[in-house]
Amino acid sequence: MTTHLKTFIFLLGLIGGIVVGEKSVYATEIIVFLIVTLFTEGAIYFLSKRKGRSSYVALTLTLLSLGMIIGGVRTQFIKELPRFTCESVCQAEVVVERKGDIKDTYQTFDVRVDEETLLVRVRAPLYPEYRVGDRLELSGKIIAPENFVPHDGKKSFDYVSYLEINKVGSEVYYPKIILLDPLSVTLKQRLQLFHEKLISLVMAHVTEPASYLASGMLLGVSNFSSELLETFRVTGLSHIVVLSGFNITILIVFILILLRPLPVSVRVVAASLVVVVFVIMVGGGSSLVRASGMAFVSLLALLFGRGYVATQALLVSLIAILLYSPMSLFYDASLHLSFLATSGIVYGYESLERVFSK
């Protein structure tokens, strides 16, 4: 059994464990049964291996059980933060934690009330524009979000869970905002402020609409007008303004070439640090995190003198993402699309190449 197949089986088990841990009322009983299965099948596999006859059935059940146990246990350690809400008009001092989208008539950004509650998503007029790290006083109704009402019996989009994946638990629409004296800025906020400065430089020196395209391709900005966004969708080019493996590859190749005289270990560490800083700076969307995980596997392969296998890197990156954020399995459509699209490339490339070469 190849290493890639073992990883795939473990991933299936991990996904099954997350589903059981989150959706089943008998999760504890199932995990106990899986622990017994793990030790039983593991013992059978190692005994058969000592006799020179590896039992692939026992190995498969061992890997599946191990993955399901880890997935099921991981869901029990998800920290559920409370929402900050007030049904009547209230005042709250907040700090801008994350910039959102800028649409034709409004802007959105996420603010933190305190460390013990989920973020609050604010919808405000286009101007004035607020920056990461700004301390504000909000006055308005902070309400819990609601799922969209389905039409014609169709299944509704779980908007509430989607927001929770992004650590957002409540919303406020067009509150009264007063800018207060700023607090000390964290390193993460400094990186995001530098990101905003780079965007402003692009917008200042490149004319529209090319400036939107450049800032989207280089910095992951999606502040397009509705007309321009619809144009990208109709032509099927929306993916070119989403940060992914293309941007990470450019960064890594640039660092490796720039530091060519230095030892491989130094170059790998430097490239890894640059990727981490870049992901934090631009906000780290699902497609970018997936690409970064695959990039780290490639850097480790370079460091240890091993060959890079894209299919294996894809599975390892997905395992890492699910271990960090298990709920992404259910509600993160960006992760689903990114993983499926990349799977089509790394698994279907050779077959498609043979077909089209004829």
C-alpha positions in Angstrom: 0.0 0.0 0.0 1.5 3.3 -1.1 2.0 6.3 1.3 -0.5 8.3 -0.7 -3.2 5.7 -0.4 -2.6 5.5 3.4 -2.9 9.3 3.7 -6.1 9.2 1.6 -7.6 6.5 3.9 -6.7 8.5 7.0 -8.2 11.6 5.5 -11.5 9.7 4.9 -11.5 8.6 8.5 -10.8 12.1 9.7 -13.7 13.5 7.7 -16.0 10.7 9.0 -14.9 11.4 12.6 -15.7 15.1 12.2 -19.1 14.3 10.8 -19.8 11.8 13.7 -18.5 14.2 16.3 -20.6 17.1 15.1 -23.8 15.5 13.9 -24.2 12.2 15.9 -25.7 12.1 19.4 -23.8 8.8 19.9 -20.4 10.3 19.2 -18.9 9.1 22.5 -20.1 5.5 22.0 -18.8 5.4 18.4 -15.4 6.8 19.4 -15.1 4.1 22.2 -15.9 1.4 19.7 -13.3 2.9 17.2 -10.6 2.8 19.9 -11.3 -0.9 20.5 -11.2 -1.4 16.7 -8.0 0.5 16.4 -6.1 -1.6 18.9 -7.6 -4.9 17.6 -6.9 -4.2 13.9 -3.5 -2.6 14.7 -2.5 -5.8 16.6 -3.7 -8.0 13.7 -1.7 -5.9 11.2 1.6 -5.9 13.1 1.3 -9.7 13.8 0.7 -10.4 10.2 3.6 -8.2 9.2 5.9 -10.0 11.5 4.9 -13.2 9.7 5.7 -11.6 6.3 2.1 -11.3 5.3 0.8 -7.7 5.6 -3.0 -7.6 6.1 -4.2 -4.7 4.0 -7.7 -5.0 5.4 -6.4 -4.6 8.9 -4.2 -1.7 7.9 -7.1 0.0 6.2 -9.4 -0.4 9.2 -6.5 0.8 11.5 -6.0 4.0 9.5 -9.8 4.7 9.2 -10.3 4.2 12.9 -7.3 6.4 13.8 -8.6 9.2 11.5 -12.2 8.9 12.9 -11.0 9.0 16.5 -8.8 12.1 15.9 -11.7 13.8 14.0 -14.3 12.9 16.6 -12.1 14.0 19.5 -11.1 17.2 17.8 -14.7 18.4 17.4 -15.1 18.2 21.2 -12.4 20.8 21.7 -14.0 23.5 19.5 -14.2 26.6 21.6 -17.6 28.1 21.3 -17.4 31.9 22.0 -20.7 33.7 22.9 -22.2 36.4 20.7 -22.2 40.1 21.7 -25.8 41.4 21.0 -28.1 44.1 22.2 -31.7 44.2 21.0 -32.1 47.8 21.7 -29.8 50.7 20.8 -26.6 50.4 22.8 -23.1 51.8 22.9 -19.9 49.7 22.7 -16.2 50.5 22.4 -14.6 48.3 19.7 -11.4 47.9 17.7 -11.4 47.2 14.0 -10.0 43.7 13.7 -10.5 43.0 10.0 -11.4 44.9 6.8 -14.1 43.5 4.7 -15.5 44.4 1.2 -16.2 47.8 -0.2 -19.3 47.7 -2.4 -21.0 50.4 -4.5 -22.8 52.0 -1.6 -21.3 50.6 1.6 -18.3 49.1 3.3 -18.1 46.2 5.8 -15.5 45.5 8.5 -15.3 43.2 11.6 -14.7 44.7 15.0 -13.8 43.1 18.4 -15.7 44.1 21.5 -13.5 41.9 23.8 -11.5 38.7 23.7 -14.3 36.5 25.1 -16.9 37.1 22.3 -17.1 36.6 18.6 -16.5 39.5 16.2 -19.2 41.9 15.1 -19.7 42.6 11.4 -20.4 46.3 10.7 -22.0 47.6 7.6 -21.4 51.4 7.3 -21.4 54.1 4.6 -18.5 54.2 2.2 -16.9 57.2 3.9 -15.1 57.8 6.1 -13.1 54.6 5.5 -11.9 52.9 8.7 -8.6 51.1 9.1 -7.4 48.1 11.0 -6.6 49.0 14.6 -9.0 52.0 14.8 -10.8 52.3 18.1 -14.5 53.2 17.6 -17.6 53.8 19.6 -20.6 52.2 18.0 -24.1 53.1 18.8 -26.9 50.9 17.3 -28.6 47.6 17.5 -26.2 44.6 17.4 -28.2 41.6 16.4 -27.6 37.9 15.8 -27.5 37.0 12.1 -30.3 34.9 10.5 -30.2 32.3 7.8 -31.8 33.2 4.4 -35.3 32.0 3.8 -35.3 29.3 1.2 -37.5 29.5 -1.9 -39.5 26.8 -3.6 -38.5 24.2 -1.0 -34.8 24.5 -1.7 -32.2 24.1 1.1 -31.2 27.5 2.5 -27.6 28.6 2.9 -26.3 28.3 6.5 -25.3 32.0 6.7 -24.9 31.9 10.5 -22.4 29.0 10.5 -20.6 30.6 7.6 -20.0 33.7 9.7 -18.9 31.6 12.7 -16.2 30.0 10.5 -14.9 33.6 10.2 -15.3 34.2 13.9 -18.2 36.5 13.4 -21.2 36.2 15.7 -23.4 39.3 15.2 -24.1 42.2 12.9 -24.9 45.9 13.1 -26.2 48.0 10.2 -25.3 51.6 9.8 -24.6 52.5 13.4 -23.5 55.9 14.6 -19.7 55.7 14.7 -17.3 57.9 16.7 -13.5 57.6 16.1 -11.7 57.4 19.5 -8.0 57.6 20.3 -6.2 54.5 19.0 -4.7 51.8 21.2 -1.3 50.2 20.7 -1.2 48.3 17.4 -0.3 44.6 17.3 2.1 43.0 14.8 -0.8 41.4 13.0 -2.5 44.8 12.7 0.7 46.4 11.5 0.9 43.8 8.7 -2.7 44.5 7.7 -2.0 48.3 7.7 0.9 47.7 5.4 -1.4 45.7 3.2 -3.8 48.6 3.0 -0.9 51.0 2.2 0.2 48.7 -0.7 -3.4 48.8 -2.0 -3.5 52.6 -1.8 -0.2 52.8 -3.8 -1.6 50.6 -6.5 -4.8 52.5 -6.7 -2.9 55.8 -6.8 -0.5 54.9 -9.6 -2.7 52.6 -11.8 -5.8 53.9 -13.5 -9.2 52.2 -13.1 -10.2 49.5 -13.8 -6.7 48.1 -14.2 -6.0 49.1 -10.6 -8.7 46.8 -9.4 -7.4 44.0 -11.4 -3.8 44.6 -10.2 -4.7 44.9 -6.6 -6.9 41.8 -6.8 -4.2 39.6 -8.5 -1.4 40.8 -6.3 -3.0 41.6 -2.9 -6.4 39.7 -3.0 -8.6 42.7 -2.9 -12.2 42.3 -4.1 -13.4 45.9 -4.1 -14.9 45.7 -7.5 -17.9 47.5 -8.7 -21.0 45.4 -9.3 -20.7 45.9 -13.0 -17.0 44.9 -13.1 -17.6 41.9 -10.8 -20.4 40.7 -13.0 -18.2 41.0 -16.1 -15.6 38.7 -14.4 -18.3 36.2 -13.5 -19.8 36.1 -17.0 -16.4 35.6 -18.7 -15.4 33.0 -16.1 -12.3 34.9 -15.0 -13.2 35.5 -11.3 -10.5 33.0 -10.2 -7.7 35.2 -11.4 -8.3 37.8 -8.8 -8.3 35.3 -5.9 -5.0 34.7 -4.1 -3.9 31.1 -4.4 -0.9 29.0 -5.4 0.2 31.4 -8.2 1.1 34.1 -5.6 2.7 31.7 -3.2 4.8 30.2 -6.0 6.1 33.6 -7.1 7.1 34.5 -3.5 8.9 31.2 -2.9 10.8 31.2 -6.2 11.8 34.9 -5.7 13.2 34.2 -2.2 15.0 31.0 -3.3 16.7 32.8 -6.2 17.5 35.9 -4.2 19.2 33.8 -1.4 20.8 31.3 -3.8 24.4 31.7 -2.3 23.1 30.7 1.2 22.5 27.1 2.4 19.3 25.3 1.5 18.1 25.3 5.1 18.4 29.1 5.4 16.6 29.6 2.1 13.8 27.2 3.1 13.3 28.9 6.5 13.3 32.4 4.9 10.8 31.4 2.2 8.5 29.8 4.9 8.6 33.0 7.0 7.8 35.2 4.0 4.8 33.0 3.1 3.5 33.1 6.7 3.9 36.9 6.8 2.1 37.3 3.4 -0.8 35.0 4.5 -1.3 37.0 7.7 -1.0 40.3 5.9 -3.7 39.6 3.3 -6.1 37.8 5.6 -5.5 34.2 4.8 -8.5 33.0 2.7 -9.2 29.2 2.4 -7.6 28.9 -1.1 -4.5 30.7 0.0 -4.2 28.6 3.2 -4.6 25.5 1.1 -1.9 26.7 -1.3 0.4 27.6 1.6 0.1 24.1 3.1 1.1 22.6 -0.2 4.0 25.0 -0.5 5.3 24.1 2.9 5.3 20.4 1.9 7.3 21.3 -1.2 9.8 23.3 0.9 10.2 20.3 3.3 10.8 18.1 0.3 13.5 20.5 -0.9 15.0 20.6 2.6 15.3 16.8 3.0 16.1 16.1 -0.7 12.9 14.3 -1.4 10.7 14.4 -4.4 7.6 16.6 -4.3 4.3 14.8 -4.9 1.4 17.3 -5.5 -1.3 14.8 -4.7 0.2 14.0 -1.4 0.8 17.7 -0.6 -2.9 18.4 -1.3 -4.1 15.7 1.1 -1.7 16.8 3.8 -2.8 20.4 3.5 -6.4 19.5 3.8 -5.7 17.4 6.9 -4.0 20.3 8.5 -6.9 22.7 7.7 -9.5 20.3 9.1 -7.5 19.7 12.2 -7.3 23.5 12.8 -10.9 24.3 11.8 -13.1 21.2 11.6 -16.3 23.2 10.8 -14.7 24.3 7.5 -15.7 20.8 6.3 -19.4 21.8 6.4 -19.6 25.5 5.8 -16.5 26.8 4.0 -17.5 26.8 0.3 -14.2 28.5 -0.6 -12.3 25.5 0.8 -14.5 23.0 -1.0 -14.1 24.7 -4.4 -10.4 25.2 -4.0 -9.8 21.6 -3.0 -12.0 20.2 -5.7 -10.4 22.4 -8.4 -6.9 21.5 -7.3 -7.8 17.8 -7.2 -9.0 18.1 -10.8 -5.6 19.5 -11.7 -3.3 17.1 -9.8 -5.3 14.0 -10.4 -6.7 14.6 -13.9 -3.8 16.3 -15.6 -2.1 13.2 -17.0 -5.4 11.7 -18.2 -6.4 14.9 -19.9 -2.9 15.3 -21.4 -3.2 11.8 -23.0 -6.6 12.6 -24.4 -5.7 16.0 -25.9 -2.4 14.9 -27.2 -4.3 12.8 -29.7 
